[in-house]
Amino acid sequence: MVKVLVTGACGRMGQAVVKSIINDPETELVAAVDLKGGMDAGELVGLKPVGVKVTTDLAAAIAETKPEVMVDFTRPDVVFQNAVLALKNKVAPVIGTTGLGDDAKAELKALSEENDTPVFIAPNFAIGAVLMMLMARQAAKYMPEVEIIELHHDRKLDAPSGTALETANMISEVREAHKQGHPEEKEKIAGARGAQVNGIPIHSVRLPGYVAHQEVIFGGLGQTLTIRHDSLDRESFMPGVVLACKKILGLKGLVIGLDKLM
Ligand code: NAD
């Protein structure tokens, strides 16, 4: 049984993770941490009480329950300090929270090696989204003109999404960076052509009703190709999160992307 602590346990993703960790026979929920505590983690997610109270102090929870893995679905401005604390205590972080910059990732990599404790980050835990990214990288070899539209619920704090950034980075592995559109194109309103990653425009939509969706649109002579993925429910991320909890202890250093575990 892998002993798991969940941070952000009361959040939309955190609650789904708590439920999945309790329900999987190979994982054990030993602690749940959020800003407000006191309730039983099982009851929080509509299950029977499991005897694990949600608490508010991550350091104390780690010291008392000795987890092997910490799953983090908190906030972009919180996840780094949580991961540092976990690594210093030799707890392996499985990070779902998006918004970690390259510098933060480099620091986590160094800390992971220093403490001989792996750290795993997935911008998207849904298998369909991973396939979308792999297919987009493949398509970009043949159709290098591409734009990304990502669509999320309006409670999301970071833009563009981690999935869109990772998709653009993966496409950049197989395509020369170049400016797209007309060379003399002018934005009449700043931002009209989206944010640019190596010349790939990313457009972010935020509306109530969405969960997590993305279209990667390729354009060629007289044709377009659209690869689209929709997470219709947060359940879509759970098999990936549980898989990461089971596999992380066999990894070394910093590993990014669910495809590395498949
Ligand atoms: P949410 O706002 O519903 O939940 C965040 C939770 O974190 C809240 O309960 C909040 O109280 C808690 N929190 C805030 N500060 C904390 C702290 N210091 N310590 C402990 N808990 C703290 O958000 P959400 O929709 O669940 O999303 C969380 C993150 O997960 C976001 O960054 C989102 O982009 C990301 N996400 C990733 C994936 C993926 O597959 N990687 C999928 C969906 C969402």
Boltz pocket constraint, residues with backbone or C-beta under 6 A from the ligand:
constraints:
  - pocket:
      binder: B
      contacts: [[A, 7], [A, 8], [A, 9], [A, 10], [A, 11], [A, 12], [A, 13], [A, 14], [A, 33], [A, 34], [A, 35], [A, 36], [A, 56], [A, 72], [A, 73], [A, 74], [A, 75], [A, 76], [A, 78], [A, 95], [A, 96], [A, 97], [A, 98], [A, 99], [A, 122], [A, 123], [A, 124], [A, 125], [A, 126], [A, 155], [A, 156], [A, 157], [A, 212], [A, 237]]
      max_distance: 6.0
